[in-house]
């Protein structure tokens, strides 16, 4: 399949070219499926908004993140998408791995310094995102600490593999790796007229590998903003060089007629050579630049860790601000997340905390009879624990979202308990009849679709069981008369 690469120093010119190409393809084939893949959620929301502002709307067209693309590929191959886990699960998983490892200098260091564990978890996640394996890392590691890191990382990967096998959950790198295996078998990929990739920042290697895997099955068009000399465009230059290796064609787009928003200033963005020059001549004062209240607190927290590692006790370090209110919501996730013990006079409303928010959402869902959007939002909340209600069955919020959308469920306890399982049962019956009509010559994809339909029915029944359990709890709560009883 062909690969076309477009780049321009002018973001607006590249954006308009993207929209014009989509419009041209849709004029040729109005129902041809087209996907635009974007590496960040922020850019994804921006492009969707800009697309609608230009008055465009097409059938069989969608903007996707890489996790969204992976789920679409797996669905097209009649396979269930793994649930993606974050640091709230990866952290305890790594802690369990470390508990089972023999003592070592790195292991002892992680125990000794607050924040070291969080930083080490970040290293393991970056190695996963880079697509590196123990076999690839072994030849370049020399010191005993690096060899110990390799052993821990290898055990961490095995723990992730076991977690995927037993619970169907993995990290974002694992989702991309798993979906890549089925690109050639996915009906979704086979039907695509073209895939546009827009942007070349915040890309991880597993996503890049995923993108190149598509090149053998559909037409790819790579849209790279600005490939100039500025450090901000380094990922773009690297991505374009890979496109040349893939023997694609490169198109340089002219700038728009009107001056670009940032103009010549764009080349100075993120330039490490342009340091902030302070008029304060003292080695006791450092001036740092950060974006937003959380960014400022993270910069301060990293400095706290450096001071602590150099021998300064944590209780002798203070963080002072003119007003603590902007930083209050981030104290626990930033300082607590790095393992820094702290005490603060700052306070915040109870409803800013995630656990009370989840509780209020639960009450609203019960009171409004399980409306679809609110109920699914509750199911995705990590503070809403469903183990006792599901009785060992798998929590599958993403699958429940897709099934309920396809079944046309809008809300209502009866719909979740009866209509959704009935829809899944009819889908399984149709799929099994298709397999029987094939006779002995039934194809593998048909068998996979039957198995997928069986899993769909089981998960829909599990969700109905969860709703029934919540209704039982609701009945008990309504019988209570005092706050302590409730």
HELIX and SHEET records of a PDB file:
HELIX    1   1 UNK A   11  UNK A   28  1                                  18    
HELIX    2   2 UNK A   41  UNK A   53  1                                  13    
HELIX    3   3 UNK A   66  UNK A   76  1                                  11    
HELIX    4   4 UNK A   87  UNK A   99  1                                  13    
HELIX    5   5 UNK A  105  UNK A  112  1                                   8    
HELIX    6   6 UNK A  116  UNK A  129  1                                  14    
HELIX    7   7 UNK A  134  UNK A  138  1                                   5    
HELIX    8   8 UNK A  144  UNK A  167  1                                  24    
HELIX    9   9 UNK A  172  UNK A  180  1                                   9    
HELIX   10  10 UNK A  183  UNK A  185  5                                   3    
HELIX   11  11 UNK A  187  UNK A  191  1                                   5    
HELIX   12  12 UNK A  205  UNK A  214  1                                  10    
HELIX   13  13 UNK A  231  UNK A  233  5                                   3    
HELIX   14  14 UNK A  234  UNK A  245  1                                  12    
HELIX   15  15 UNK A  263  UNK A  268  5                                   6    
HELIX   16  16 UNK A  292  UNK A  309  1                                  18    
HELIX   17  17 UNK A  314  UNK A  316  5                                   3    
HELIX   18  18 UNK A  325  UNK A  330  5                                   6    
HELIX   19  19 UNK A  331  UNK A  336  3                                   6    
HELIX   20  20 UNK A  350  UNK A  352  5                                   3    
HELIX   21  21 UNK A  354  UNK A  367  1                                  14    
HELIX   22  22 UNK A  372  UNK A  380  1                                   9    
HELIX   23  23 UNK A  387  UNK A  390  1                                   4    
HELIX   24  24 UNK A  397  UNK A  407  1                                  11    
HELIX   25  25 UNK A  413  UNK A  414  1                                   2    
HELIX   26  26 UNK A  415  UNK A  419  3                                   5    
HELIX   27  27 UNK A  420  UNK A  438  1                                  19    
HELIX   28  28 UNK A  439  UNK A  441  5                                   3    
HELIX   29  29 UNK A  444  UNK A  479  1                                  36    
SHEET    1   A 6 UNK A  61  UNK A  64  0                                        
SHEET    2   A 6 UNK A  33  UNK A  38  1                                        
SHEET    3   A 6 UNK A 192  UNK A 198  1                                        
SHEET    4   A 6 UNK A 220  UNK A 225  1                                        
SHEET    5   A 6 UNK A   3  UNK A   8  1                                        
SHEET    6   A 6 UNK A 249  UNK A 252  1                                        
SHEET    1   B 2 UNK A  83  UNK A  84  0                                        
SHEET    2   B 2 UNK A 169  UNK A 170  1                                        
END                                                                             
